[in-house]
Amino acid sequence: MSTVTEAFGSLVFNDVTMKEKLPKETYKAMQRTIKNGKHLDLEVANVVANAMKDWAIEKGATHYTHWFQPMTGITAEKHDSFISPTDDGKVIMEFSGKELVRGEPDASSFPSGGLRATFEARGYTAWDPSSYAFIKGTTLCIPTAFCSYGGEALDKKTPLLRSMERINKQALRVLRLFGNTDVSSVKTTVGAEQEYFLVPKEMFDKRKDLIYTGRTLFGAKSPKGQELDDHYFGSIKPRIAAFMNDVNEELWKLGVLAKTEHNEVAPAQHELAPIFSTTNIAADHNQIIMETLQNVAKKHGLVCLLHEKPFAGVNGSGKHNNWSISTNTGVNLLEPGETPYENAQFLIFFSAVIKAVDEYQDLLRISVASAGNDHRLGANEAPPAIVSMFIGDELRDVLEAIETESAYGVKEKELLRIGVHILPKFPKDTTDRNRTSPFAFTGNKFEFRMLGSAASVSDANTVLNTAVAEELKGFADILETAENFEDTLHDLIHTTIKEHKRIIFNGNGYDDSWVAEAARRGLYNLKATPDALAHLLDEKNVKLFTDNKIFSETELRSRHEIMLENYCKVINIEALTMVDMARKEILPAVSKYIRSLAETAVLMKQAVENADSSVECELVSKLSALNSSALAKVKKLELSIAGAKAISSYEALAMYYKDTVIPAMNELRITCDEAETLTAEDFWPMPSYGDMLFGVR
């Protein structure tokens, strides 16, 4: 390929391309739309559309699509060609401003949670100009929002954009109080690290559980796992390195700032990390990253697994959401700074995040909830299901000094008050990295580590933006009417720390004692998705979203139903897959091996007088008992699946799957996995954990 600098963004209708392809006034209009959210006139849109079409055709595109993110968690697209018929029976290539700005895909089969009836098929896509259009294959992809005929959000982008507008408005109010009149906009930024597994395709194709569910439903532990920590940051195998190189090339052409790549903790596990971007662009880019990983893997004879827990007994895959707040003047509002003025501003935003995470810890847990992610969070894997904040010792000491009205530091004897010279300077890296913390401050950003590998980052960031915006609004309301700004600011931070310090925990999140300590503090420990979703429609949460105009109550209830329905469907598919694999593959394979053992024992006695067939007889006895037990557990699982049909309420159904179906699945797995350890490799019907985890050489 050409050099990286030449290739980067070559398939993106970005600022450089717009400046080159658009008339000067049209370009300026586009910049106003992108930077300030100004409405784009149809006349201007027509010019943009024509230039975008010509550029795309030059790059080999024949079609365009409104690329959107429905509530399936993945992207969707309907392709239309640029061709338009002429009177002489030929075609011309056309693309109008109306087609650019708005599309009308069929919405009938996308999740709506009751927002529309099944027969109401119409849905609309609306262009998001702040996220650049790009070319994928022969198709121009236009990032869009997706809504129903009645205007309700049917996607993940719309609420995210709403939340970004909200935090912009409230952050500006606070900044004005500190005299920052040159700031015209505030945006949250995100860098989403992506973990994933790679397995040989020929092995994947022999595993129905991976094909149907994305994770292994059966599998005995490999003799070697991650015990030696020899895979983490280890030398990258040539086949994987070639895959990573191709991924980088594809992502760079699409303007995705892929920066870091390395082996992760578990065998066959890897990570890709981009440089941070504005949140809605980061969300779009993460979807592109996931799709690219899967597509490129196929070209290398591999399959990329994005499930949160594809293999039991080794680490699952997460997505670390590095979140911060920045101004259009280039100031990171979560950078501690080096002057008292900057520190006071930092501390008010820092306090808003503390208050938001504490008051809406349930929503943060809900934002990452899924059947797959329950295997990580509910199993006390990194991080635990309990939401807490790590802020480091130095910031903890500062906050304690403010809370207790006491002196800070060895040399300083005066009381610590906000905005005066005694407030200490902070070095850039004020904390270590606590890998057990779900929400850790890492110097100038927060790393939210609870997201699952397959999740859209839009959900978590919608909650984060909205919750922090709500707290900034409350702070601004108080400070704008203050008679003495400095005293009120100090008291506000003091009160916030005192009332919400329970969410701060700098210790080991894996320690069993933390569970008891968190319960004493009154923190949630919502291990499973149904437990978490039970809180989505709590009065305070409905009020948060409706007051900030992120969701109407109807939209919120629809999402509640969609998440419950998805959880139930995922577990049902997994349970049916287990039954299918057990009945058609595992039970017959074990029976076949038992027969072989029995025949061997008989032949030995016939061939050699007093031959010792105790090994075969013992294995026959153990495997026969296990197979009988497995069959009984298959029948039990089948009965539990059938029992779900009588439950009409999604809330009750989700609890039933959690409390009845999943335990039946676990019982069946234990028995079948034990049978695997006793069955000869030639008889076992599917690749083992060892084959898959160490199969790439």
N, C-alpha and C positions, 0 to 999 in steps of 0.2 A: 504494500500500500504506500501511498505518499507519506510524507512526514506527518507526525501527530498534529502539529500545529496547522497544517494544511487540511487535514482530514476532519479535525474537530469541528463539529457543528455543520458539516457540509450538507447534511440532509435535514437541516432545520431552517425554517423561515424566520431567522433571528434578527436582531437589531442591525447587524452588519448587512445582511441580505436586504432588509427593508430599506435601509438607507441607500443601497445601490439600486434597487428595483422600483422604488416608489417616488413619485414627484415630491418635491420638498414640502409642500403644504400638506399633502396626504401623510407624509412621514411624521410631521409635527402633530397632526391630528391623532395618529396612531399612538404616538408617545404620550399624549395627554390621556388617551383612553387607558393605556397600560399603567401609567404611573398614578393617575388620579381617579381612575374609574369613570371618566367622562363618557357619555353616550356617543356612539359612532354613527353619524348620519348615513343613511342608505347610499347617498351619492358617493361618499368617501368609501363606504364598504364595497361598492361596485369596483372602484379603482383598485382597492386592495385585493379583491377576489381575482380580478383579471391578472394582476401582477403575480399573485400567488400561483395561479393556474399555469401561467407561462413558465415560471420558475420550476414548478413541479414536473411539467412535461419535458423540460430540458433535462431533468434528472431521471427521466424514464417512467414517470407516473402516467397512468391511464385512467385512474379512478380517484375518487375522494371519499372520505367517510367522516362523519361526526363521531369521534372517539370519546366514549363516555364510560362512567364507572357506576353501573347499577348496583343494587344492594345484594348482588351475588358475591361481591368481594373481588371480582375480576373485571376486566374491561370488556366492552361490547362495541361492535362496529357493523354498520351496514354500508356496503360499497356501491357507489353510483359512478358510472363512467362520465367523463367530460363530454362525450359525444352528443350532438344535437343534429337532427336530420335537416337537410336542405331540400328545396323544391326539385332539384335535379337528381334526387335519389342518392346523394352523397351525404357526408356528415361534416360538421365543423366542431371544434373543441370550444365549449363554452362553460363558464362558471360565474354565476352572478353574486352580487352582494347579499341578496336574500338567501341564496343557498349557503353562503358562508356563515351568515349570522344565525340562521335557524334551520333546523331539520325536523323531520317528522317520522321517526322510526316507529314501528309497531311496538307498543308497550305491553301487549296483552299477556306475554309469558314471563315478564320480569316480576320479581317479588314486589308486592305493594302493601302487604299487611292490611288489606281491606280498604285502601285509599280509593279504589275503583272496582267496579264489578268486572267479571271476566270478559263480558261482551264489550266493555269499553276499551277499545284497543289503542286509541290515540295517545301519543306522548310526544313531547317536544324536546329537542336539544337546542341549547343556546351557547354560542361561542364564548369561550373564556379567553379574551385577547391577551391576558397577562401570562398565559402559558403558550409558548410558541408552537405553531404547526410544524409537523415533521413528516418525512417520507419513510414508509415501511414497505419494502418490496416495491410494488408498482402503485402504491396507494398513498395519497396525501391524507394524513391524519390530522384532524382539527379538534383539539381538546375542547370538550363542551360539558355543560351542566345538563341534567336530564330531569324533566318535570312532567307531571300529569296534565291532562287537558284542563283541570281545575287549578293548576299552578302549584300543586303540592310537590315537594322535592321527592324524587324517586331514586336519588343517587347519593353518593358520598361527597361529591365535589361541592354541591350547592350549600349544604350546612357548613362545610369548611370555609368557603368564601364568606359566608355570613359571619362566621366567628372571627375571621380576619378583619372584617370591617368593624366589628364591635370592639376588638381589643385596640385597634388603631384609634378609634374615637376616644376611648377612655384613657389610653396611655398619653395621648396628646393633651388631655385636660390636666393630667398630673405634671407633664413636662412644662406646660405653660406656667405653673406655680413656681417652678424653679428658674423661670426666666428664659426658657429655651423657645424663643419665638421663631428661630430659623428652621425648626423642624416642621415639615409639612405632612409627613406620614411616618407611621410606625408599622413594621411588619415582623411577624414571627418567622424564624428561620429554622430549618430542620436538616440534619444530616442523618439519614437512616441506614445504619449498618445492616447488612443482609447475610444471614447464615443459611447454609444449605448443605445437602448431602449429594454425592455423586455415586451411582452404582452402575455396573455394566448392564447394558440394555438386554443382553441375552439372559441375564439372571432376573431382571425385572419382569420380563415377559413370561417367566415361569411362576410368578407369584400373583395369584388372583387378588390377594389382599392389597398389594401395592397398586395393582391396576385399578381396582374399584374404590379404594379408600385412601391411598397415599401413604399408608403405614402398614407395618407388619402386625397382623393379628395373632400370629403364632411365631415361635422362634425361640429355641433354647439358647441360653447364653453361650457366647463363643469362649474358648479357653483363654483368649486374650481379648481385652477390651481397651479401655483408656487408662488402665492402672499405672502404666509407666510414664504417662504424660509425654510420650515420645512423638506424638503426632502434632501437638500444639506448636505452631511456629516452626515445624520441622521443614526439612528440604522438600520442595514441591516436586512431585514425580513428573517426568517429561510429558506424559499423556495429559496430566492435569494442567501443567504449565501451558501446553499448546491450546487447551480449551480456554484457559484464562486469557491468553493472548487474543484469541478470536472474540471472546466476550468484550474485552476492552476495545478492540477495533470497532465493533458494532455499536457499542455504547458511546464512544467518542464521536462517531459520525452523527449520532443522534443528540449530541450536545449534553450527554450525561457525564458529570464530572467524576467518573470512576477513578478512585485514587489508590486505595489500599487493598491488597489481596494476601491471604495467608491460610495455612491449615488451621483448623479449629481443634478443640479438645478431643472430640470423638474421632475414631478412625473413619475415613471417607467424608469427613465434615470440613467445610471451608467457609470463608467469609469474604465478602466484598463490601467496601465502604466508600461512599462518595463524599466529596466536599459539600458543605451545607449549601442549601438554596432556599429561596422564599418558599414558605410551607406548601402552598398549592402546587408549585412547580416540583418540589421535592416529592410530593405525593404522586404526581404524574410520572416522574422519573423512576420512582420505586416500582410502579407497575411495569414500566418499560424494562427495568432491570430483571424482574422476575420472569417476564416473558422471554427476554433475551437469554437468560441462563438456561431455560428449558429448551429453547429452539437450538441454541448452539450445542448443547449437550448431545442432542440427537445426531448431529453431524460428526461427533467424535465417538459414536457407539456407546454413549452414556445416557443415563436418565437423571435429571436433576429433581431431587425430592425436596419439596418446600413444606411438607407437613411438620408440625411442631414437635412430633415425637415419632419418627419413623421406626425407631428401634428401641425396645425396652432395655434397660440396664446400662445405656450410655446416654450422654447428654443429648437433649433435644435442641431444636434450632429456634432462636429468637430473632428479634429485630430491634436493635437499640436505637431509640428515637432521641437524638441529640437536639434539644429544643432551646432556643434563645429568643430575645427580643431586640430588634435593631431599628435605628432611625434611618431616614433617607440621607442623613448627613454622615452616616458611617459610624455611629456610636452604638456599641453593644450595651444595652441597659442592664445586663447582668454581669458586666465587667466591673469589679470592685473599684477600680480607679486609684488615683494616687493623691487626691486632694480631698479635704473635708467636704467641699461642695459636691464633688462627684460621689463620695461615699454616702452622703445623706440621700442623694437621689437613688443610688444603688440599693440602699437599705430599704427604701419604701417599696421599690419593685420586688426586692427579695422577700420582704414581709408579705406582700400580696400573694406571692407564689406559695409561701408557707401556709397562709390562711386558706388559699384555694385548695391545696392538696389535702389539708385536714378536713375542711368542710365537705369536700366532694370526693373523698377517697373511694366511696362506693362507685361513683361514676367513672373514675379512672380504672377501677377493676372491671367494670362493665364494658368499658371501651376496648378491652383486650380479651373479652370473654369469647370462648368458642369451645366446642367439644374437643378439638385437637389441643388447644392451649391448656386445657384442664390437666393434661398429662404432665405438663411442666410445672404449672403454678400449684395445682392441688397436691402434687407429689413432693412439695418442698424442694423442687429443683430451682436453680438460679433463674430469677429471684423467687422468693416465697410469695404466697398469695396475699400476704398482709402488706398493704401499702404503707410505706414509711419513707422518710427523707434522710439522706446522709448529707451533712454539710461540712464535715471536717472539724477538727479541734479548734482552729483559730477562730473561725466564724462562730462556732458554738460559744467560745469564751466571750466574744464581743456581744453576742445576743444575751448571754447570761448577765454581763455587766450592765447592759441597758435594762434588762428586766428587774434586776435587784438594786438598781440605782447605786452601784458600787464602782470602785476604781477598776480600771483595766490596765493590766501590765504591771511590771515590777517597779519601774521608775515613776510612773504617773500616780499621783496621789489624789488628783481631783476626780470628781464624779464624771462619768462618761455621759455627755449630752450631745445630741445630734447637731451637726452643723458648726460646732466650735473647733478650735485648732487642736484640741486634745484627741479628736477622733483619729485612730491610727491609720497609717497607710497599709494597704494590703498588697502583698506581692501577687503576681498574676496567678500562680498556682497556689491557691490557699488550701487545697485539700489533696489528700491521696485519693486513689480510686478504690472505692468499696464495691467489689464485684457482687456482694450479696445484697446490696440495696436496690430496691425497685426504682427509686427516684433519687439519683445522686447528683449533687452539685460538683462539677468537675472544672472549676476555675472561672468560666464565663458562660456556662450553659448548664442545663440539667439533662442528665441522661436517664430517660424513662426506659427501663429494661424489661418491662413486662410484656411487650408486644410479641405475638407469635410470628414465626417466619412467614406464614402465608397471608398474614393480615394486611389489609389496607391501612396505611398510616393515617388516613383521613379521620377515622373515628377517634383515635386517641388525641389527635391534635385539635379536633373540634371541641372536645371536652376541655383540654388544657387552655385553649384560647378563651373559651367562654367563661370558665371558672375564674381565670385570672382577670379577665375584663370586668367581671362582676365585682371582684374585690377592689380593683382600681377605681371603679365607679363609686363604691362606698367611701374610699379614701378621698377621692376628689370632692365628693359632697361635703365631707367634714372640713377639709383644708381650705376650700374656696370660701367658706364662711368664717374662718378662724380670725380672731382679733390679733392674736400673736402667732404668726405662722410657725416660728421655730419651736415654741413651747408645745403647740398643738401637734406638730410633726413628731416631736420626741414622745409625747404621751401616746400618740397613735401607734408608733412602732413598739413602745413599751407594752401597751395593752395587747397588741396583736401577738407578740412573742409569749406573753404570760398565758394567754388564753389558748394558744395553738401549739405550744412547744411539745405536746404529747406526740405529735407526728414525727418529731426529729429523733432519729436513732442512729448512732454512729457505730454500733457494735456489729456482731456477726449475725446476719439474718438467718443463717442456717442452724443456729444453736436452738435446741429444744426449749431452753429457758425463755427465748424471745417470744414464743407463742403465748406462754403464760403471762409474760410482762405486757405484751400487746393487749391481751384481754383485760388486764388490770387497768390499762390506760384507756380502754373503751374503743380500741381500734377494731375494724372489721377483719375477719378472717374468712373470706368467701372463697372456699376451695373449688366449688363447681359452678358452672355457668348458670344453672337454674337458681342456685342460692344468690348469685350476684344479680340476676335479672329481676328477682323479686323486689329489688330496691329502685329499679329504673323509674317507676311511676310514683315514687314517694313525693309528697307535696313539695318539698324543697327543690327537688330535681326538676319537676314539671315547671315550677316557678322560675327556676334559673333559665331554662331554655325558652320559655314563652316570653318572659320579661325582656330577654335579650334578642328576641325575634330570630332565634336559631331554628326552632321547630315550633309549629303550632302543637297544641295538645293532640290533635288528630294525627299529625305526622309522627309525634313521639310514640303514641300508642301503636301506630303501624310498625315502627321499628322494633318495638317490644315484641309484637307478634311474629315478625319476620325472624328475629334472633331465636326465639323459642322454637319456631317451626323448623328452622335450619338445624338447631341442635338435635331435635327429635329425628329428623330425616337422616342426619349423619350417623347417629347411633343405630338407627334401624338398618341402614345399608351395611354398617359394620357387622351387626348381628346376623343378618341374612348371609353375608359373605362367609362368616365363620361357620355357619351351618352347612353351607354349600361346600366349603373346603374340607370340613370334617367328614361329611358323608361321602363325598365323591373322591377325595384324595387321601386323607390321613387314615381313616378307619380301614379302607381297602388295602392301603400300603402296609399297615401294621399286621392285618390279617394275612397278607401274602407272605410277610416275613415270618410270622408264626408258623405258617404251613411249611415254609422252607426249613425252619429249625426242627419241626417235628419230623419231617421227612429225613433230615440229616441224622437225627437221633435213631430212627428206625434202621436206616441203612448202616449206621455204625454197628448196631447190635447184630445185624445180619452178617456183616462182613467180619467182625472181630468178636469173638466170644468174651463176655464180661467187659465189653467196651464201656468206658466212662462217658456217658452223655449228660452228666449233671449240669454242665454249662448250658446246653441247649434246653434241657428240661426246666432249669431255673428261669431262663429267659422266656420260655413259653408261658410259664406260670405267671411271671410278672407282667408280661405284655398282654396276656389274655385278660388279666384283672384290669389293667389300664384301659384296654379297648372296651371292655364292658362298662367301666366307669365313664369313659368318654362318650359312649353311646347314650348312657343315662343322662349325662350332662347336656348332650345335644338335644335330647327330648325336652329337658327342663328349659333350655334356652328357647326352643321352638314354642313351648307353652307361654313363656314370658313375652315373646314377640306377639303371639296371638292375643294375649291379654291386653296389649296396648290398643287394639282396635276398638275396645269398648269405652275408651276414654275420649271425651270430646273436647275438653278444655286443654289448651296448650300448656298452661301452667301446671296442671295436674299431670299431663302426659310427660312433660320434661322431667318432673320429679319421679315419675314412674320409671322412665328410662334410666335415670341416675341411680335410683334405689333398688330396682329390680332387674332390669335388663343387663346393665353393666356388671353387677356382681355375678350374674349367670355367665356372662362372657368370660370374666376373669377365672371362674371355676373351670370352665372348659379348657381355657388356655393352659392352665397349670398342668392339667392331666395330659394334654397333647404334647406339651413341651417336655414333660418327663418321658413320654413315649419316644420322642425324638432322640433323647440321649441313649436309649437302649436299642434303637433300630439301626441296622447296618446302613451305611451311607448310600449304597446302591439301591436300597429299597425306599429311602425317604423321597417323597414326590416333589420336593421343592428345594431350591438353594438354601443353604444354612446361613446363619448370621456371619459365621467366619468367611463363607464364600463371598458374601456381599460386601462386608465391611473391609475386607482385605483383597478384593477381587481385581482392583485396578493396579496393574504392575508396570 
